[in-house]
Amino acid sequence: MQFVEGFVDRGLIVEHVWISKYCRDLFGRVHIKMSMQSDSLENTITANSPVVAMMPEGFRPRETIIAAAYGWPNNAVGGIATMVVRTNGEITARGVPSYAYAQGQITYLAK
């Protein structure tokens, strides 16, 4: 998984336990553990669902997958966010209100 410009792996920066990673098991299930952060620590995970990362070929879902995640604004209490993995490999994150960070896990069958 490669983060797009404007987003970074929060696990590599702050919480090493939450380093973002993904794998595919022997049954074709893809497991994603993701901890993302806006590069500038501004609240950029918004209702507009920005693309935050891309999954490579062979790790993309058969259909769009939606999962709950935890998001929080910079220096404030957080709440529910949404992570979406699309069939083209885009991973988007949605937050209402806007968030600077989000963490979540997703499992799905690959194409």
N, CA and C atoms as a LAMMPS dump frame, in Angstrom:
ITEM: TIMESTEP
0
ITEM: NUMBER OF ATOMS
333
ITEM: BOX BOUNDS ff ff ff
-5.0000000000000000e+02 5.0000000000000000e+02
-5.0000000000000000e+02 5.0000000000000000e+02
-5.0000000000000000e+02 5.0000000000000000e+02
ITEM: ATOMS id mol type element x y z
1 1 1 N 0.849 -1.159 0
2 1 2 C 0 0 0
3 1 3 C 0.895 1.221 0
4 2 1 N 0.595 2.106 -0.9
5 2 2 C 1.393 3.321 -1.011
6 2 3 C 0.5 4.517 -0.706
7 3 1 N 0.924 5.333 0.261
8 3 2 C 0.171 6.526 0.599
9 3 3 C 0.342 7.565 -0.498
10 4 1 N -0.734 8.308 -0.778
11 4 2 C -0.682 9.351 -1.79
12 4 3 C -0.135 10.624 -1.158
13 5 1 N 0.209 11.576 -2.006
14 5 2 C 0.752 12.844 -1.515
15 5 3 C -0.234 13.505 -0.553
16 6 1 N 0.269 13.967 0.557
17 6 2 C -0.567 14.617 1.555
18 6 3 C -0.891 13.732 2.742
19 7 1 N -0.617 12.415 2.635
20 7 2 C -0.881 11.489 3.731
21 7 3 C 0.346 10.625 3.989
22 8 1 N 0.558 10.274 5.256
23 8 2 C 1.705 9.451 5.643
24 8 3 C 1.255 8.362 6.611
25 9 1 N 2.123 7.39 6.823
26 9 2 C 1.881 6.295 7.752
27 9 3 C 2.15 6.783 9.171
28 10 1 N 1.099 7.021 9.93
29 10 2 C 1.247 7.521 11.298
30 10 3 C 2.023 6.537 12.167
31 11 1 N 1.878 5.262 11.903
32 11 2 C 2.581 4.25 12.681
33 11 3 C 4.088 4.388 12.6
34 12 1 N 4.595 4.82 11.466
35 12 2 C 6.035 5.016 11.328
36 12 3 C 6.508 6.264 12.064
37 13 1 N 5.598 7.206 12.285
38 13 2 C 5.964 8.474 12.896
39 13 3 C 5.822 8.439 14.414
40 14 1 N 4.698 7.931 14.901
41 14 2 C 4.387 8.058 16.325
42 14 3 C 4.185 6.72 17.022
43 15 1 N 3.274 5.929 16.535
44 15 2 C 2.828 4.729 17.232
45 15 3 C 3.318 3.481 16.503
46 16 1 N 4.521 3.047 16.781
47 16 2 C 5.126 1.941 16.041
48 16 3 C 4.314 0.655 16.089
49 17 1 N 3.442 0.517 17.085
50 17 2 C 2.57 -0.652 17.164
51 17 3 C 1.573 -0.643 16.007
52 18 1 N 1.217 0.528 15.51
53 18 2 C 0.211 0.67 14.47
54 18 3 C 0.806 0.937 13.098
55 19 1 N 1.992 0.422 12.816
56 19 2 C 2.563 0.606 11.48
57 19 3 C 1.603 0.012 10.449
58 20 1 N 1.313 0.761 9.417
59 20 2 C 0.399 0.293 8.378
60 20 3 C 1.023 -0.857 7.611
61 21 1 N 0.223 -1.903 7.394
62 21 2 C 0.712 -3.055 6.635
63 21 3 C -0.458 -3.804 6.025
64 22 1 N -0.136 -4.648 5.065
65 22 2 C -1.156 -5.481 4.44
66 22 3 C -0.524 -6.794 4.017
67 23 1 N -1.353 -7.833 3.88
68 23 2 C -0.877 -9.134 3.413
69 23 3 C -2.051 -9.873 2.787
70 24 1 N -1.723 -10.907 2.06
71 24 2 C -2.732 -11.78 1.457
72 24 3 C -2.456 -13.179 1.962
73 25 1 N -3.485 -13.84 2.505
74 25 2 C -3.276 -15.179 3.055
75 25 3 C -3.504 -16.253 1.991
76 26 1 N -3.348 -17.512 2.372
77 26 2 C -3.473 -18.639 1.435
78 26 3 C -4.884 -18.799 0.875
79 27 1 N -5.873 -18.193 1.51
80 27 2 C -7.26 -18.305 1.067
81 27 3 C -7.7 -17.122 0.211
82 28 1 N -6.77 -16.218 -0.116
83 28 2 C -7.075 -15.064 -0.956
84 28 3 C -7.648 -13.878 -0.221
85 29 1 N -7.638 -13.944 1.114
86 29 2 C -8.126 -12.807 1.903
87 29 3 C -6.993 -11.8 2.082
88 30 1 N -7.327 -10.538 1.893
89 30 2 C -6.371 -9.453 2.114
90 30 3 C -6.695 -8.835 3.473
91 31 1 N -5.662 -8.647 4.271
92 31 2 C -5.802 -8.034 5.588
93 31 3 C -5.031 -6.718 5.571
94 32 1 N -5.709 -5.631 5.898
95 32 2 C -5.08 -4.311 5.947
96 32 3 C -5.196 -3.771 7.366
97 33 1 N -4.08 -3.334 7.9
98 33 2 C -4.06 -2.578 9.155
99 33 3 C -3.479 -1.222 8.779
100 34 1 N -4.238 -0.167 9.014
101 34 2 C -3.832 1.129 8.502
102 34 3 C -3.916 2.21 9.571
103 35 1 N -2.87 2.998 9.647
104 35 2 C -2.823 4.153 10.527
105 35 3 C -2.339 5.327 9.693
106 36 1 N -3.247 6.222 9.358
107 36 2 C -2.907 7.311 8.447
108 36 3 C -2.952 8.653 9.145
109 37 1 N -2.217 9.579 8.598
110 37 2 C -2.151 10.932 9.152
111 37 3 C -1.998 11.898 8.002
112 38 1 N -2.683 13.026 8.088
113 38 2 C -2.463 14.054 7.073
114 38 3 C -1.059 14.607 7.271
115 39 1 N -0.372 14.836 6.191
116 39 2 C 1.032 15.245 6.225
117 39 3 C 1.259 16.506 7.047
118 40 1 N 0.328 17.428 6.965
119 40 2 C 0.492 18.714 7.647
120 40 3 C -0.217 18.76 8.997
121 41 1 N -0.78 17.624 9.428
122 41 2 C -1.549 17.529 10.679
123 41 3 C -2.76 18.441 10.699
124 42 1 N -3.24 18.789 9.539
125 42 2 C -4.483 19.541 9.462
126 42 3 C -5.624 18.542 9.341
127 43 1 N -6.832 18.972 9.597
128 43 2 C -7.981 18.076 9.515
129 43 3 C -8.371 17.876 8.051
130 44 1 N -7.702 16.934 7.387
131 44 2 C -7.91 16.766 5.953
132 44 3 C -8.648 15.48 5.588
133 45 1 N -8.989 14.646 6.586
134 45 2 C -9.855 13.5 6.328
135 45 3 C -11.267 14.031 6.539
136 46 1 N -11.957 14.293 5.443
137 46 2 C -13.213 15.04 5.483
138 46 3 C -14.361 14.231 4.91
139 47 1 N -15.531 14.849 4.845
140 47 2 C -16.71 14.223 4.249
141 47 3 C -16.52 13.988 2.754
142 48 1 N -15.53 14.643 2.143
143 48 2 C -15.269 14.477 0.712
144 48 3 C -14.539 13.181 0.388
145 49 1 N -14.175 12.392 1.389
146 49 2 C -13.507 11.103 1.217
147 49 3 C -12.263 11.184 0.341
148 50 1 N -11.213 11.855 0.805
149 50 2 C -10.004 11.931 -0.011
150 50 3 C -9.33 10.562 -0.163
151 51 1 N -8.688 10.351 -1.295
152 51 2 C -7.895 9.131 -1.496
153 51 3 C -6.636 9.277 -0.655
154 52 1 N -6.379 8.3 0.216
155 52 2 C -5.225 8.377 1.109
156 52 3 C -4.133 7.379 0.742
157 53 1 N -4.486 6.297 0.025
158 53 2 C -3.493 5.277 -0.33
159 53 3 C -4.014 4.456 -1.508
160 54 1 N -3.108 3.656 -2.083
161 54 2 C -3.46 2.772 -3.202
162 54 3 C -2.989 1.353 -2.898
163 55 1 N -3.836 0.382 -3.21
164 55 2 C -3.463 -1.027 -3.095
165 55 3 C -2.967 -1.503 -4.456
166 56 1 N -1.905 -2.329 -4.477
167 56 2 C -1.39 -2.831 -5.751
168 56 3 C -2.28 -3.928 -6.337
169 57 1 N -2.08 -4.205 -7.629
170 57 2 C -2.774 -5.31 -8.291
171 57 3 C -2.548 -6.586 -7.489
172 58 1 N -3.539 -7.456 -7.454
173 58 2 C -3.433 -8.71 -6.713
174 58 3 C -3.893 -8.578 -5.265
175 59 1 N -4.057 -7.332 -4.792
176 59 2 C -4.507 -7.077 -3.426
177 59 3 C -5.785 -6.234 -3.411
178 60 1 N -6.392 -6.08 -4.57
179 60 2 C -7.587 -5.245 -4.678
180 60 3 C -8.839 -6.098 -4.473
181 61 1 N -9.908 -5.506 -3.928
182 61 2 C -11.123 -6.279 -3.653
183 61 3 C -11.959 -6.541 -4.908
184 62 1 N -12.81 -7.546 -4.819
185 62 2 C -13.732 -7.876 -5.909
186 62 3 C -14.845 -6.849 -6.02
187 63 1 N -15.181 -6.253 -4.877
188 63 2 C -16.217 -5.219 -4.822
189 63 3 C -15.776 -4.185 -3.795
190 64 1 N -16.411 -3.028 -3.803
191 64 2 C -16.055 -1.972 -2.857
192 64 3 C -16.315 -2.447 -1.43
193 65 1 N -15.334 -2.225 -0.557
194 65 2 C -15.401 -2.64 0.844
195 65 3 C -15.435 -1.393 1.725
196 66 1 N -16.359 -1.362 2.675
197 66 2 C -16.489 -0.235 3.59
198 66 3 C -16.341 -0.751 5.015
199 67 1 N -15.535 -0.066 5.818
200 67 2 C -15.329 -0.465 7.206
201 67 3 C -15.252 0.759 8.103
202 68 1 N -15.67 0.566 9.341
203 68 2 C -15.564 1.635 10.331
204 68 3 C -14.113 1.764 10.772
205 69 1 N -13.715 2.965 11.112
206 69 2 C -12.375 3.253 11.613
207 69 3 C -12.519 4.274 12.734
208 70 1 N -11.424 4.573 13.379
209 70 2 C -11.43 5.589 14.426
210 70 3 C -10.646 6.787 13.922
211 71 1 N -11.221 7.966 14.011
212 71 2 C -10.536 9.178 13.574
213 71 3 C -10.555 10.221 14.656
214 72 1 N -9.582 11.107 14.604
215 72 2 C -9.591 12.206 15.56
216 72 3 C -8.906 13.433 14.976
217 73 1 N -9.417 14.624 15.37
218 73 2 C -8.793 15.873 14.95
219 73 3 C -7.478 16.067 15.69
220 74 1 N -6.674 16.966 15.238
221 74 2 C -5.416 17.258 15.91
222 74 3 C -5.707 17.839 17.296
223 75 1 N -5.154 17.213 18.339
224 75 2 C -5.298 17.677 19.727
225 75 3 C -6.742 17.745 20.21
226 76 1 N -7.559 16.766 19.855
227 76 2 C -8.945 16.757 20.314
228 76 3 C -9.454 15.318 20.417
229 77 1 N -10.627 15.153 20.987
230 77 2 C -11.267 13.846 21.109
231 77 3 C -11.829 13.443 19.755
232 78 1 N -11.711 12.173 19.433
233 78 2 C -12.128 11.711 18.116
234 78 3 C -13.455 10.994 18.097
235 79 1 N -13.688 10.285 17.001
236 79 2 C -14.932 9.558 16.819
237 79 3 C -14.839 8.608 15.646
238 80 1 N -15.981 8.254 15.093
239 80 2 C -16.062 7.273 14.013
240 80 3 C -15.655 7.895 12.678
241 81 1 N -14.843 7.165 11.946
242 81 2 C -14.485 7.513 10.572
243 81 3 C -14.848 6.305 9.705
244 82 1 N -14.719 6.438 8.416
245 82 2 C -14.999 5.338 7.486
246 82 3 C -13.822 5.171 6.541
247 83 1 N -13.418 3.914 6.326
248 83 2 C -12.393 3.588 5.33
249 83 3 C -13.065 2.786 4.227
250 84 1 N -12.723 3.099 2.989
251 84 2 C -13.298 2.414 1.836
252 84 3 C -12.157 1.941 0.948
253 85 1 N -12.217 0.674 0.512
254 85 2 C -11.26 0.152 -0.467
255 85 3 C -12.059 -0.143 -1.729
256 86 1 N -11.694 0.527 -2.826
257 86 2 C -12.407 0.369 -4.095
258 86 3 C -11.726 -0.686 -4.975
259 87 1 N -12.456 -1.169 -5.965
260 87 2 C -11.938 -2.218 -6.85
261 87 3 C -10.737 -1.756 -7.673
262 88 1 N -10.55 -0.446 -7.838
263 88 2 C -9.393 0.066 -8.576
264 88 3 C -8.168 0.252 -7.665
265 89 1 N -8.307 -0.116 -6.367
266 89 2 C -7.194 -0.036 -5.435
267 89 3 C -7.158 1.22 -4.586
268 90 1 N -8.016 2.183 -4.864
269 90 2 C -8.037 3.402 -4.057
270 90 3 C -8.545 3.106 -2.647
271 91 1 N -7.858 3.663 -1.654
272 91 2 C -8.35 3.634 -0.283
273 91 3 C -8.711 5.065 0.081
274 92 1 N -9.962 5.263 0.468
275 92 2 C -10.403 6.588 0.884
276 92 3 C -10.762 6.554 2.363
277 93 1 N -10.702 7.704 2.975
278 93 2 C -11.093 7.847 4.381
279 93 3 C -12.063 9.006 4.467
280 94 1 N -13.097 8.832 5.281
281 94 2 C -14.13 9.858 5.414
282 94 3 C -14.321 10.166 6.887
283 95 1 N -14.405 11.426 7.194
284 95 2 C -14.643 11.836 8.571
285 95 3 C -15.6 12.997 8.653
286 96 1 N -16.557 12.904 9.556
287 96 2 C -17.458 14.016 9.845
288 96 3 C -17.553 14.087 11.36
289 97 1 N -16.957 15.051 12.041
290 97 2 C -16.233 16.187 11.483
291 97 3 C -14.917 15.746 10.852
292 98 1 N -14.162 16.708 10.362
293 98 2 C -12.872 16.417 9.728
294 98 3 C -11.867 15.902 10.747
295 99 1 N -10.985 14.998 10.304
296 99 2 C -9.966 14.419 11.171
297 99 3 C -8.576 14.605 10.583
298 100 1 N -7.569 14.634 11.454
299 100 2 C -6.168 14.675 11.025
300 100 3 C -5.569 13.269 10.995
301 101 1 N -6.132 12.342 11.805
302 101 2 C -5.623 10.974 11.895
303 101 3 C -6.784 9.989 11.776
304 102 1 N -6.481 8.775 11.344
305 102 2 C -7.471 7.699 11.361
306 102 3 C -6.743 6.365 11.425
307 103 1 N -7.364 5.401 12.097
308 103 2 C -6.832 4.043 12.189
309 103 3 C -7.968 3.059 11.975
310 104 1 N -7.672 1.962 11.286
311 104 2 C -8.687 0.941 11.078
312 104 3 C -8.094 -0.324 10.512
313 105 1 N -8.945 -1.366 10.468
314 105 2 C -8.547 -2.657 9.913
315 105 3 C -9.651 -3.14 8.988
316 106 1 N -9.24 -3.774 7.9
317 106 2 C -10.186 -4.29 6.901
318 106 3 C -9.693 -5.661 6.446
319 107 1 N -10.616 -6.579 6.22
320 107 2 C -10.318 -7.883 5.615
321 107 3 C -11.329 -8.121 4.504
322 108 1 N -10.848 -8.603 3.347
323 108 2 C -11.747 -8.871 2.22
324 108 3 C -11.093 -9.892 1.295
325 109 1 N -11.9 -10.451 0.374
326 109 2 C -11.382 -11.369 -0.643
327 109 3 C -10.828 -10.568 -1.816
328 110 1 N -9.656 -10.944 -2.265
329 110 2 C -9.03 -10.265 -3.411
330 110 3 C -9.676 -10.764 -4.703
331 111 1 N -9.503 -9.971 -5.76
332 111 2 C -10.018 -10.342 -7.091
333 111 3 C -9.407 -11.656 -7.536
